Amino acid sequence: MLTYKTQASLLLAALLLAAAGCKIPVMTQRNENRSIPDRFAHPAVPDRTSAAALPWQTFFNDSNLVALIDTAVKNNQELNITMQEISLARNDVHLRQAPLRPVVGARIGAGLDKPGRYTSQGAGDASTEIEPGKPVPDPLADFGISLYANWEIDIWKKLRNAKKAALARYLATVEGKNFVLTNLIAEVARTYYELLALDNQLAVVQQTIALQQNALKIVRIQKEAARTTELAVQKFQAEVQRSLSLEFEVRQKITEAENTLNLLLGRYPQAIKRNSTGFLQETLPVTHTGLPAMLLSNRPDIRKAELELSAAKLDVKIARAEFYPSLGITAALGVQAFKPSYLVKLPESMLYSMAGDLAAPLVNRAAIKAEFYNANARQVQAMYNYERTILAAYLEVSTQLAKIANLKESYGFRSEQVAALDRSTAISNALFRSARADYLEVLMTQRDALEAKLELIETKKDQLLAVTNVYRDLGGGWK
């Protein structure tokens, strides 16, 4: 016949198994869509090599730019902040790994117990001899030295999944750092090219001012010779003042670009070493696009989103495991006595214990359900974020490739426009000196030539920025 304790143990086990068999919320899950088009619209022929495989030291052929990027990689504060996030995530992996192993500790204790004489314990101690002829001391001291251990058996892989999720998030922070690095390199290159473009625009404005001031001298001479009017003089004077104002606007933009670049480099304002000559003849870096599927492995933000999705899926498993019973084991081994000298008397002073407990939630599981639903919702969010990241990456590359193709055509036409306006400026100046052209024709031709040259420089800058953006969007720079 079963004893009372055995019956109670069986009843408890039955209740726990019943709790484990209670209906658990169903996980809502859809497999993420990893499909991506087979090729980009530009170039027309698929390219199986990707510029993302090139290190930035090789991709950029300007030695001054390479030196600036190297400084930014070492000093940029945002990148250094991201490195600390990696350290935090690495520590979290160790934190999640600790519960997988038993917790073992040592304990040394001393105490004093004085029960009341008219209590069951006090009456019992008074009538008990701790040794022949020696009653139990009153008060009773207690000295002990012991080792203890606690360990939760990971039956449902809850702890192991928590460690895997932490590891995935650690790897995601590494990819996040790579994404910051890729963007940093592209931002330094973009700001550098903007600075070169502004230098060339400033040179064009200054050349135009010299041309306009020379024309102003001529019109003043013509006015003294009664070959033109004061109106022409004032029109030329106004045009010179307009160009002088434009010069200082460009100078301000140069200062802002230099400060932006110094911020990226993590230093206070100082001169930016650069060579602005030959900007319009700058050779565009070659951008092999590779196949779109390569984005999945080259883009750090896609890899980061994928790892975050993996961690979110593990979180759902962890939350689901909370519905199941947990098994814990505790143990202790040591010596205990009412006198320190008795601690070495074995086996009388020896103590040991071992216990296992199986625990599961039975009533009021609302908090566990809420956490499960939250984990499930976060997993769905991570899935959509992963899909959106892939889509955005493909569209970014496609946009920049189309931009490169269109800017190439636009640059050709603008170059022809500038050449034609340069010829028109020379012709109009010659005709004006011989009084065969109106001063308004000279003014409009000079203004059109200035605007065309500034737009040509802007188009060249946009070409360099588009190539830089493609390199970034393909996932280049972090390897």
Helices and strands as residue ranges (DSSP letters): H 4-21, G 51-53, H 56-59, H 63-75, H 77-97, G 98-100, E 103-113, H 120-126, E 129-131, E 134-135, E 140-153, H 158-224, H 230-264, G 279-281, G 292-294, H 295-298, H 300-321, E 326-337, G 340-344, E 350-359, H 366-433, H 439-473
